[in-house]
Amino acid sequence: MNQIVAFLLVSLFSMMFIPATGVAFVRSTASGGGPPAFWPNAQTSLNLQLGCPTNGPLPSWGPCWDDAATDAALHWHPPTTRFRFFVQSPSVLATPCGSDGQQTLAFQSSFCGLSFGNAVAVTIFLINSTTGELVEADTLFDANRSWTTYAGPLQTDGVGNVRYDFHRVAIHELGHVLGLDHPDDFGQSVQAIMNRRVSNLDTTQADDIAGVSAIYPGASTPSLGALENPKPGSFTSGIGTISGWVCSANRIDLQVDGSIVVQSPYGSLRGDTQGVCGDANNGFGYLVNWNDLGPGQHTLVALADGVEFARATFTVSTFGGSFVTGASGTYTVPFNGHNVTIQWQESLQNFVIRGIE
């Protein structure tokens, strides 16, 4: 693979007010040119290593920097695009200045040993210069600056210094991560969060949305399919399966609570879908230990090629741990006109029916 590293030095220091004159987004390319950058499968996971403020929760989108970055990522998910950011959970220790396969966001006191200069944040990406496929992207925020979060026009302190809103800077940097560049660096005059310098804009604009939608056009309709387990409003425990079917997809992804993302095996035989889909290899299933999610409500979103086709909010009950060992028990309970004997089965972390009278 012919790869080169392209460094995007993103200066967001001074204010800029720009009138809108049309849609003029610009796509990133490798250093020296080449095909425009994009992520295969129209998605990537973010490894958030930002932590929390030391002086209390953030005023907005908090309580932690990771929470603000997660919200910033959602601003790049309009219905006109199939692109999706996912948040890796748990995050992992990574080296933003090296090649480790992670899309890491972190505060650092230098840009890989160099001064940030006027830049408040920098995104570095590794791209296949032959195809334009993005391989890795890391974002560094200047830890030497005083950060906060707020909406609306830029704010300054008592002596006129800009108070840096992390949220709008994160939205901008994530635009780089998905493949957009600075319109104003290429002679364009538009309102866009992707312009080089920070402004009173605090969220994505029409030009920004046009950009992500052009790189990753949205599907006209979600794929035909169903999430059969778990059902909305259901209760679950122990070890079970997330399962269902989709008529046509290259991949099925399962997202839990907006952060945990896994790719599900797909293509098992489901003869009952033949009449709907015209073929039978449409099943998907993923084995899961529900105990790992913890007790309480959780939300599962099922995506076919990055487009949501089903979701369910369900409740998990646990015995307080991931895997109960050494327990046993057999009980008889009345059910549906019968005496049903149930027995604890450790391998399933659940009770099973032993007999019915």
Protein Blocks (a to p, Z undefined) as FASTA:
>chain_A
ZZddddddddfkbccddddfbdcbdcdddehiacddddehiiacdddfebpafebpafbh
pabfklmmmmmmmmmmcfkbcbdcddddddddddfkbcehiacddddfbeehiafkjafb
dcdddddfknopafbdcddddfkbccdddedjddddfkopacddfklmmmmmmmmmnopa
cfklnopacddfkbmbdcfbfbdcfklmmmmmmmmccdfbdcddddfbdcehiacehjdd
dddddfbdfbdcddeehlaccdddehiacfklmmmnopablcccddddfklnogaddddd
ddeehiafbdcddddddehiabdghiacdddddeehiacdddddfklopacdfbdZZ
